[in-house]
Amino acid sequence: MSDEMTTEVLAKSIDSAKKIVQNRENGNKISIQGLEEDYYLINKAASTQSSQLNAMAIAPLDDQGKPDYNNVAVVYAGTNSFGDEGKKGFETAGTAFVGGLSEEYQEAEKFLKQTQQKIASQNGTITDVAGFSQSGGYMMKMAGKYGQEMGFRTTSFDDWGRNQFERLTASEKQWLQENPEFLIRYQNDSWAALSGRDSKYGTIFSISGVGEHNTLANYFDGDDLDLDRLAKDGIFAPNMTLEQVKLAAKVWAKKNGDWDPTINNEAEAKKRVQEYLELYGEFAQTNANLEKLKPSTDKAIRSLHTKIASASGGQKIKLRADLALQVANQARTIGEEAEKLLKQSQQDTEQALAEISKEILTSANEIRQYLSYSEVQAMIAPYEKSRLWDEAQASHNRKQVQQYNQKLMTFSEKLTTAAKNIQEYDRQAGNQLFAQK
């Protein structure tokens, strides 16, 4: 169950954290709103009159209903506000607003260390740490200081806080700049942006059109944002196709234009499409399967590296074999998806050129009565599909990607064989050991 702690789980856990930590005790199964599976509550911090921190450490349950300590997530809820139990967090949020590190971080740091100590006896691994709003702001410090030490992924949802990068040491800054994938930041176009936060460090996902300060919990499908669901609600996100952008723009224009009869929704939608290009640079042209593969495989490989570093003996040999198989599977899938991507891209381009050629021919026929046959032919000749579409180049491209795919397949097969040899070596060594008298 190596991919249990998805971004969806993190977001929904944060949304439920305040209620859970105030009402449940450590060592019990818990239900998280919006998730089908139950989780195990390893550790918690519930806000009191002297502490504003609400946090919990959770683990998924294996097939036997026992906690899987290899996939522990630590999540921190947002600022304690009116209606919440315990001390309010406005003062520390103010510290972050003026560029300081929220004092809540000290409690959060203590909770992380306490959790690490709790799971040490189970050889457990913290794979993910996440926060929202004020706690999302100090996730940058959490990533820079402890993410590189423990190997976990850090995620922030609509973070609050100015100049948080300056709260890092020189070595932490360098590490974060070299490893942006260890800090994932989802930033809504909400009032949290008024805190002066940057959109530079880590891996940024800017969300436009949501307008609310939240974790986007209802828009995640595993580790990925459900772009179709976002589009249907008029919300922009990175990596959307032109069709998704058009739909989101249309819905957004309708939502924002209904109250004003002077606004032309169609014109607003077209303007909104252009705004997408200004925000994100381009429409997605990538293979969805390939895009979804990367975060899950990267996370699995990173987790294996962390476990290998602390393992020994037979366990280390098995983990090395697992790592080889993981990389082999990744290589195989990338090769297959790259070939599919080229094929689909060429088909789309060929079809588009055919349609352009057809439109030009139709337009030329409409003015045929004013020109001679030779004049019409001379006009349309440069735009015939056979001239626009270079079949020789297309064939060359297909051969190139097929060769690339074959190299990846060979690499994958060698790694798979190596993994089997590692396991066989381990088995033979064990047999020889027990055979000795």
C-alpha positions in Angstrom: 0.0 0.0 0.0 2.8 2.4 -0.9 0.7 5.0 -2.5 -2.0 5.3 0.2 -1.2 8.8 1.3 -2.3 10.7 -1.7 -2.9 14.5 -2.0 -6.6 13.8 -1.7 -6.1 11.9 1.6 -3.9 14.8 2.9 -6.5 17.5 2.0 -9.5 15.7 3.4 -7.5 14.7 6.5 -6.7 18.4 7.2 -10.4 19.3 6.7 -11.4 16.7 9.3 -8.4 17.2 11.7 -9.9 19.7 14.2 -13.0 17.6 14.8 -11.1 14.3 15.0 -8.4 15.4 17.4 -10.9 16.9 19.8 -13.1 13.8 19.9 -10.9 10.7 19.3 -7.9 9.2 21.1 -4.6 7.8 19.8 -4.6 4.1 19.0 -8.1 4.0 17.4 -9.4 3.7 13.9 -10.9 6.9 12.5 -13.2 7.8 9.6 -12.3 10.8 7.5 -15.1 12.6 5.7 -15.0 12.0 2.0 -12.8 8.9 2.1 -14.0 5.3 2.0 -11.2 3.7 3.9 -10.6 4.0 7.7 -7.2 5.1 9.0 -5.3 4.6 12.3 -4.7 7.6 14.6 -1.1 7.3 15.7 -0.6 10.7 17.4 -2.6 13.9 17.8 -2.3 17.4 19.2 -5.7 19.0 20.2 -5.8 22.8 20.8 -6.3 23.9 24.4 -6.5 27.3 26.1 -2.7 27.4 26.1 -2.0 25.8 22.7 -3.5 26.5 19.3 -2.1 23.5 17.4 -4.4 20.9 15.9 -2.5 18.1 14.2 -2.6 14.4 13.7 -0.4 11.6 12.5 -2.3 8.8 10.6 -1.6 5.5 8.8 -3.6 3.5 6.4 -4.8 0.0 7.4 -3.4 -3.1 5.7 -5.4 -6.1 4.6 -5.5 -7.5 8.1 -6.8 -4.2 9.5 -3.4 -3.3 11.1 -1.7 0.1 10.7 0.8 0.4 7.8 3.6 2.2 9.5 5.5 2.5 6.3 3.1 5.2 5.1 2.6 7.7 7.9 1.2 11.2 7.2 1.4 14.1 9.5 -1.2 16.9 8.8 -1.6 20.3 10.4 -5.0 22.1 10.4 -5.5 25.7 9.5 -5.5 28.7 11.9 -7.6 28.2 15.0 -10.5 30.7 14.6 -13.8 31.7 16.1 -15.9 28.7 16.9 -12.9 26.4 17.2 -11.9 24.8 20.5 -8.8 26.3 22.3 -6.5 29.2 21.8 -7.0 31.3 18.7 -4.1 31.6 16.1 -4.6 35.2 14.9 -1.5 36.6 16.6 0.9 34.0 15.1 -0.8 34.5 11.7 0.0 38.2 12.1 3.7 37.2 12.7 3.7 35.3 9.4 1.9 38.3 7.6 4.8 40.6 8.4 7.4 38.1 7.3 8.2 36.1 10.4 8.0 32.4 11.1 4.7 31.6 12.8 5.3 30.7 16.5 3.0 27.8 15.9 5.9 26.2 14.0 7.6 25.4 17.3 4.7 23.3 18.4 4.4 21.7 15.0 8.1 20.8 15.0 7.8 19.2 18.4 4.8 17.2 17.2 6.7 15.9 14.2 9.6 14.7 16.4 7.2 13.1 18.8 5.5 11.2 16.0 8.9 10.0 14.6 9.7 8.6 18.0 6.4 6.9 18.3 6.8 5.0 15.0 10.5 4.2 15.4 9.7 1.0 17.3 7.7 -0.2 14.3 10.4 0.8 11.8 7.9 3.3 10.5 8.4 6.0 7.9 6.8 9.4 7.6 6.1 9.8 3.9 4.1 13.0 3.9 3.7 16.2 5.9 1.0 18.7 5.0 -0.5 22.0 6.2 -3.2 24.5 5.3 -3.3 28.3 5.6 -1.0 29.4 8.4 0.4 25.8 8.8 0.8 25.8 5.0 3.1 28.8 5.3 5.6 27.0 7.6 5.5 23.9 5.4 8.4 25.6 3.6 10.5 25.5 6.7 9.3 22.0 7.5 10.4 20.8 4.0 13.8 22.6 4.1 14.8 21.4 7.6 13.1 18.0 8.0 12.0 17.0 4.4 15.6 16.6 3.3 16.5 14.8 6.5 13.6 12.3 6.7 12.8 12.1 2.9 9.1 13.0 3.2 7.1 15.0 0.7 5.7 18.3 2.0 2.4 19.7 0.7 0.9 23.1 1.5 -2.7 24.2 0.7 -3.3 27.9 0.1 -0.4 28.9 2.3 -0.3 32.1 4.3 2.8 34.0 5.1 5.3 36.6 3.7 8.9 35.9 2.8 8.9 32.4 4.3 11.9 31.4 2.1 13.9 33.9 4.2 13.2 31.9 7.3 15.4 29.1 6.0 19.1 28.6 6.6 21.5 28.9 3.6 21.8 25.1 3.3 18.0 24.7 3.5 17.5 27.3 0.8 20.0 25.5 -1.5 18.4 22.1 -0.9 14.9 23.4 -1.6 15.9 25.2 -4.8 17.6 21.9 -6.0 14.7 19.7 -4.9 11.4 21.7 -5.6 9.5 18.4 -6.0 9.7 17.9 -2.2 7.5 20.9 -1.5 4.2 20.9 -3.4 2.2 24.2 -3.1 -1.5 24.7 -4.1 -2.3 28.4 -4.2 -5.9 29.6 -4.7 -6.9 33.0 -5.8 -8.2 33.7 -2.3 -7.6 36.3 0.3 -4.6 34.2 1.5 -2.7 35.8 -1.4 -2.9 39.1 0.5 -0.3 37.8 3.0 2.4 38.5 0.4 3.4 34.9 -0.1 5.7 34.0 -3.0 4.9 31.8 -6.0 8.5 30.9 -6.7 9.8 28.2 -4.5 8.8 24.5 -4.6 6.4 23.1 -7.2 3.6 25.6 -7.6 0.0 24.9 -8.7 -1.8 28.2 -9.1 -5.6 27.8 -9.1 -7.7 30.6 -10.7 -11.4 31.0 -10.4 -12.0 29.2 -7.1 -12.0 32.4 -5.0 -12.2 30.5 -1.7 -9.6 29.8 1.0 -9.7 26.0 1.2 -7.7 22.8 0.6 -9.4 22.0 -2.8 -10.2 18.6 -1.2 -13.2 18.0 -3.4 -11.2 18.4 -6.6 -8.5 15.8 -6.0 -8.5 12.3 -7.5 -5.7 10.6 -5.7 -2.6 12.7 -6.3 -4.0 14.6 -9.2 -6.4 17.4 -9.6 -9.6 16.4 -11.5 -9.3 18.9 -14.3 -12.7 18.0 -15.8 -14.4 18.7 -12.4 -12.5 22.0 -12.0 -13.5 23.0 -15.6 -17.2 22.2 -14.9 -17.0 24.6 -11.9 -15.3 27.4 -14.0 -11.9 27.0 -12.3 -8.5 27.1 -14.1 -5.5 24.9 -13.1 -2.2 24.1 -14.8 -2.1 21.4 -17.5 -5.6 21.9 -18.9 -6.4 21.1 -22.5 -8.0 23.7 -24.8 -11.3 22.0 -24.4 -11.2 22.1 -20.6 -10.1 25.8 -20.7 -13.0 26.7 -23.0 -15.5 25.0 -20.7 -14.0 26.6 -17.6 -14.1 30.0 -19.3 -17.7 29.6 -20.3 -18.8 28.6 -16.8 -16.8 31.4 -15.2 -18.3 34.0 -17.6 -21.8 32.8 -16.9 -21.2 32.9 -13.1 -19.7 36.3 -13.2 -21.8 37.8 -15.9 -25.4 36.8 -14.9 -25.8 39.7 -12.5 -24.9 42.3 -15.1 -27.0 42.3 -18.3 -24.5 44.6 -20.0 -21.8 41.8 -20.0 -21.6 39.7 -23.1 -20.9 36.2 -21.7 -19.4 34.9 -25.0 -16.9 37.8 -25.2 -16.0 37.3 -21.5 -15.4 33.6 -22.1 -13.0 34.4 -25.0 -11.2 36.9 -22.9 -11.0 34.4 -20.1 -9.3 31.8 -22.4 -6.6 34.4 -23.2 -6.2 35.0 -19.5 -5.4 31.3 -19.1 -2.5 31.6 -21.6 -1.2 34.6 -19.7 -1.4 32.7 -16.4 -0.1 29.3 -17.5 1.7 29.9 -20.8 0.1 27.1 -22.9 -2.6 24.5 -23.1 -1.8 20.9 -22.2 -0.5 18.7 -25.1 0.7 15.8 -23.0 -0.4 12.2 -22.5 -2.6 12.0 -19.4 -1.3 8.5 -18.5 2.3 9.7 -18.6 1.5 12.7 -16.4 -0.3 10.6 -13.8 2.6 8.1 -13.7 5.3 10.6 -12.6 4.1 11.7 -9.2 3.2 8.2 -8.0 6.4 6.5 -9.3 8.6 9.4 -8.0 7.1 9.1 -4.6 7.5 5.3 -4.5 11.1 5.5 -5.6 11.9 8.3 -3.1 10.3 6.2 -0.3 12.4 3.1 -1.2 15.6 5.2 -1.2 14.7 6.4 2.3 14.0 2.9 3.6 17.2 1.5 2.0 19.3 4.1 3.8 18.2 2.8 7.2 17.9 -0.9 6.4 20.4 -3.7 6.8 21.0 -7.3 5.8 18.3 -9.2 4.0 15.9 -6.3 4.3 18.3 -4.0 2.4 18.7 -6.7 -0.3 14.9 -7.0 -0.7 14.4 -3.2 -0.9 17.2 -2.9 -3.5 15.3 -5.5 -5.6 12.0 -3.6 -5.1 13.7 -0.4 -6.2 15.1 -2.0 -9.4 11.6 -3.4 -10.2 10.0 0.0 -9.6 12.5 1.8 -12.0 12.0 -1.0 -14.5 8.3 -0.6 -14.5 8.6 3.2 -14.8 10.9 2.8 -17.8 8.6 0.4 -19.5 5.5 2.6 -19.0 7.3 5.7 -20.2 8.4 4.0 -23.4 4.9 2.7 -24.1 3.2 6.0 -23.4 5.7 8.0 -25.4 5.0 5.9 -28.5 1.2 6.4 -27.9 1.7 10.1 -27.5 3.6 10.5 -30.8 1.0 8.4 -32.6 -1.9 10.4 -31.2 -0.2 13.7 -31.8 0.6 12.9 -35.5 -3.0 11.7 -36.0 -4.4 14.9 -34.6 -2.0 17.1 -36.7 -2.8 15.1 -39.9 -6.5 15.5 -39.2 -6.2 19.2 -38.6 -4.2 19.7 -41.8 -6.8 17.7 -43.7 -9.5 20.0 -42.4 -7.6 23.1 -43.3 -7.0 21.9 -46.8 -10.7 21.0 -47.1 -11.7 24.5 -46.0 -9.4 26.2 -48.5 -10.7 24.0 -51.3 -14.3 24.8 -50.4 -13.5 28.5 -50.3 -11.8 28.3 -53.6 -14.7 26.5 -55.3 -17.0 29.3 -54.1 -15.1 31.8 -56.3 -14.4 29.4 -59.2 -16.9 31.3 -61.3 -14.7 34.4 -61.2 -11.5 32.6 -62.1 -10.2 30.1 -64.6 -9.6 26.5 -63.6 -5.9 26.9 -63.8 -6.0 30.0 -61.6 -8.0 28.2 -59.0 -5.6 25.2 -59.1 -2.6 27.5 -58.8 -4.2 29.1 -55.8 -5.0 25.9 -53.9 -2.0 23.8 -54.9 0.3 25.0 -52.0 -2.4 24.0 -49.5 -3.1 20.5 -50.6 -2.8 18.0 -47.8 0.0 16.1 -49.6 2.1 19.3 -49.5 1.2 20.3 -45.9 1.8 16.8 -44.5 5.3 15.4 -44.7 4.8 11.7 -44.5 8.5 11.0 -44.8 9.2 13.1 -41.7 6.3 11.5 -39.9 7.7 8.1 -40.7 11.1 9.1 -39.5 9.7 10.4 -36.2 7.8 7.1 -35.6 11.0 5.1 -36.2 12.9 7.3 -33.8 10.4 7.0 -31.0 10.1 3.2 -31.6 13.9 2.9 -31.2 13.7 5.0 -28.0 10.9 2.7 -26.8 12.9 -0.4 -27.6 15.9 1.0 -25.6 13.7 1.5 -22.6 12.2 -2.0 -22.9 15.7 -3.5 -23.0 16.8 -1.3 -20.0 13.6 -2.4 -18.2 14.3 -6.1 -18.9 17.8 -5.9 -17.7 16.7 -4.2 -14.4 14.0 -6.8 -13.9 16.6 -9.6 -14.4 18.9 -7.8 -12.0 16.2 -7.6 -9.4 15.5 -11.3 -9.7 19.2 -12.0 -9.3 19.4 -9.9 -6.2 16.6 -11.9 -4.6 18.1 -15.2 -5.8 21.5 -14.3 -4.4 19.8 -13.5 -1.1 18.0 -16.9 -1.1 21.2 -18.8 -1.9 23.2 -17.0 0.7 20.5 -17.8 3.3 20.5 -21.5 2.3 24.3 -21.7 2.5 24.2 -20.1 6.0 21.7 -22.6 7.4 23.5 -25.5 5.7 26.7 -24.8 7.6 27.3 -27.2 10.5 
